[in-house]
Amino acid sequence: MSETPEHVKCLIIGSGPAGYAAAIYAARADLKPVMYEGPVPGGQLTQTTEVDNYPGYPKGRTGPEMMEDLKAQAQRFETDVRSGWVTKVDLSGPVHKVWVDEKTEIHADAVIISTGASANWLGLPNELRLRDLGGGVTACAVCDGFFYRGQTVALVGAGDSACEEATYLAKLCPKVYMLVRKDMFRASKAMVHRVENTPNIEVLFNTEVKDVLGEHAVEGLITVNNKSGEERKLDVTGLFIAIGHKPATDLFKGWLDMDETGYLKHTPDRTTTKIPGVFVAGDAADRIYRQAVTSAGTGCMAALDAERYLAAAGKH
């Protein structure tokens, strides 16, 4: 551990669209931001193949390319982007303390949390392999449904988000299989009615995915009925997983308020938390939209909130 902790004006934890947008705005406000990229530099977008719904990219861009663009823009304004993982925090005082990789202590006047969230997956070898290949396994119907227009797809999930994604896909695809592990939905009655009133959604209860077929892209699924043991082959070209997300916020338990899933709570229409000088942006606080463009917007908000806080405190 360093003898004299480094003191920074604005510390950004996490490096997805929210973190980089915060960095761009903070740097332009002369907050001299320091960013620690975290365990997955660039966040979820680095696991995304084509991104076609982010404004300003008429020809599309891969997720990793977009994150390199954002990183270069942040560094152009002298953001100090560092590799490292914040492993401990102490938010008890007016100066916030964090430890990077369990050894380097940093003191910050303002902290912007943009640690993001990650999708839950089934954990099947071929599911994860095809996901990483960009071969038809995804956790975002709004992001990727467009690519499956006119095709038959399957979606796994039983909650409100799963129902919403299934009905979204049903507008693009002639057939959507909805695979529900139990014998009932977990969704609200209103969302269940939407699914039941969509004729091209076929719900298969007590059904789980046993394997995902295809070498380079999804060519079908083997499903199993967990009551009867009966197996069935579904001819689909896309598999959408909608079994929830896990925000990367365990680090802040006991310090910040969060909901039952772990999403950080903040002031409505602001990015402020219950601790002065600590702000949150992106998917770590967003259980509804989870889009790159909305994350970037909240990153901008967090930087503006941080600048105003520091100015009011006489630290900027």
N, C-alpha and C positions, 0 to 999 in steps of 0.2 A: 504494500500500500504506500502511495506517495506520501512524503512527510507534510508537504503543503498542498492542500487540495486546490485544483484549478478553479477559478471563479469565472463564470460566464454569465452574460446578461440574459440570453435566451437559449434554452436547451430543447431540442426536438427529439423525441424518442419514437423512432419508427420512420420508415422511408418509402411508404406507398404514395399514391397521389395526394393524400391529405398532408403528409409530412413534407413533400417537396413543394406543394403550393404554399404551405405555411412558411417554408424556408425562403421561397422567392419573395413573398411579401415582407417577411421579417428582415431579410437582407436589404431590401430596397428602403426599409424604414431605418436602416443603420443600427439594427439590434445585434448585428454580428452573430448570427445564429450558429450554433454547433449542433450537428445532427449525428446521432448514432443509428446506424442502419438497422440493427437488430439481427435476429437469426435468419431472416429471409430478406435480404436486401431487395428493395423494390416491391415487397409485399405480394399479394395474390396475383397481381398482373403479370408477374414473371412466370406464372404457370398458365398463362393464357396465350393461345395462339393468335388468331386474328382479332383485333379490336376495331370495329367499324362504327361504333356509336359514340366516339369521343369527338367533339367539335374540333375542326381545324385539320383533320386528316381525311381529305376527300378520297384518297386511295386506300385508306385503312393503314394499320400499323400492327406489328406484333406487340404483345405485351412487353417483352423484354426491351424491344426497340423504344417503345414509348417511355419506359422508365429511364432508359439512358438519355432520352431527350430531356425529360424533366430534371434529371440529375445534372446534366450539362447546363441547363438554364439556371438552376439554383447556384451552381458553382461559378457561373458567369458573374453573379452578383456577390461572390466571395463567401458563400456558405461553406463552412468547414464540415465537410462530409467525412465521417469516420466509420470504419468498420468496428464492430463491437456490440455487445449485448448488455443492456442494463439489467442487472440481476438483483438489485436491492434499492429501495428508496427510503428516505426519511423526510416526510413532508410536515414535520411538527413545527418548524420554525419559519420565520419570515424569509430565510434563505433555505432553499430546498436542496437536499443532499441526495445524490444518486451514486451508485457504485457500478462500474462497468467491468464485466467479466470477473466479478467478485474481488477486484483488487484496486482499480483506479477510482478515486473519490473525486466527484465533481460537485461544485456548489453553483446553483443557478438562481437568479432572481425571478425568472419566469420559466415555466416548464409547459411545453405543448406535447400532449400524449397523442400519438397517432400510430398506435401499435397494431391496429387492424383486427381482423377476425379471419378465421379459416373455416371452410366448409367441412362438415362431417361427411365421411365417405363410408361405404359398406366395408371396405378393406379387402375386397377380392383381388387376387393378383392381376388378372386380366383387366379388371376395371381400372386399377391404378396405372397399369402399363399403357392402356389406350388413352386414359386421361392425359398422361404425360406426353404421349405422341400427338395429342390434339386429334385423336381418332374417333370422336363421337361420344365421349363421356364428359359431361359438364354438370356444374351445379348452379347454372344461371340460365333460366329459360329466356328472360328478357334480353340477356346479352347474346345468346347463341341460337335462339329459336328460329331466327330469320334464315339460317343456313339449312334448316330442315323443312322448308316449305314443300308441300306436296309429298312428304315422306311419312312413313309410319314410325312412331317413336314410343318409348316407354318412360314413365316417370315413377320414381320410388318416393313415397311419403304419404302422410295421413293428416297433417296439420293444415292450418289456414294457408300458410305459404305454399304448401304443396298443391292445395286446391286452386289457389290463384294461378300458380304456374301451369297447372294442367289445363285450366280454361283458357289461358293465354296461348298455349301450344295448340289447343283445339281450333283456334282461329287460323292457324297456319298449316296444320297437318290434317289429312283426311281421317287419321286414326291415332288415338292416344290411349295406350294401356296405362292404367294407374294401379300400381302395385302397393297394396296395403298389408302390412305384416300381420295385423290383428283382424278381428272380425267386425271392426267398426272404425270410423274415422275418429281422429282427435280434434277435428276442426269444429268451428262454430256451425250451428244449424244453417245459418245464411250461406256460408261457403259450401256446405254439403249440398244444399239445394241447387247452387250454381252448377256443381259437378253433375248432379243427377239430372238436371235439365239441359245438359249438353250432350246431344245424341251420339257424337263421335268419340266420347270418352267411355271406355270400358273399364270398370273397376273390378279388380281381382283381389278379393279379400283373402286373408290367411296365406298370402303369397310372398315368397322371398326369391331373390335372384341367387341362383346357384353358380352360374358362370356366365361370362360375357364372351360371345363368339366373335372371331375375326382376328386376322393377323395385324393389319395396319389400320383398320377402321371397324366400327361395330357392324356386324353382319347378322346378329341375332342374340337372343338370350335363352338360357335354360333356366326356367323357374321351377320352384317346388312348392306344393301346397303343404304347409307345415302341420295340417291336421290329418290329411289322408296320405301324405308322402308321394302323391302323384306328381310326376314331372311333365313339363310342357315346354315346347320350343316356340318362342315368339319371334316372328320375322320383323325385326325393327332395325333401323339404321342409326338410331340415336338413343342414348340413355341419359336421362336427367335425374340427378340425385337431389332430393329436397327433404333431407332429414335434419335440417338445422345447421346453425353455425356456432362456432365457439370463439368469442372475443378473447383476444390475448391480453387479458387484464388481471390475471392472478396476482401479478406484482403489486397491484394497488389495493388488494383486499385489506380491510382494516383502516385504510386511509381515506378512500373515496366511496361515495354511495354508488351502488350498482343494483341492477334488477336481478331476478332469480337466475338468469342465464349468465350474467356477468357483464352485461353492457353498462357502461359508465353513465351515470345520471348527470345532467347539467341543467343550467338555467334555461327555460324555454326561450327560443330564438337567440340564444347566446351560446358561447362555448365555455363559459365559466363553470367551475365546479364549486363545491362547498369550501374549498381551500383557496384563499386569495393567491393569485399568481400561478395557479394550476389550471390548464385549459385542456379540452379534449376535442379531437377532430377525427372525422372518418368513421370507418366501420367499427371501431372500438365503442362507439356510442350510437351506432345506427343499425337498428334491427329491422328497418322497414325497406329502405331503398337499396343500399349496398351496391352503388354504382360508382365507377371511377370519377365521373364528372361531379356527382354530389359530394363525394369525399374531398375532391379538390376545392369545392366551394366552401366546405366547412374548414378546410385548412387555411384558406384566405381569411375567414371569419376569426379563427383562433389567433392568427398573427395580428390582426387589427385589434382584437381584444387585449392581447398581450402588450401591444404598443401603448394602448390607452392606460392599461394598468401601470406599466412602468413609468409613464409620464406623470400620472397622478401621484405615484409614490416617490417622485423625484429621483428616479433611477435612470431616466432617459431624457 
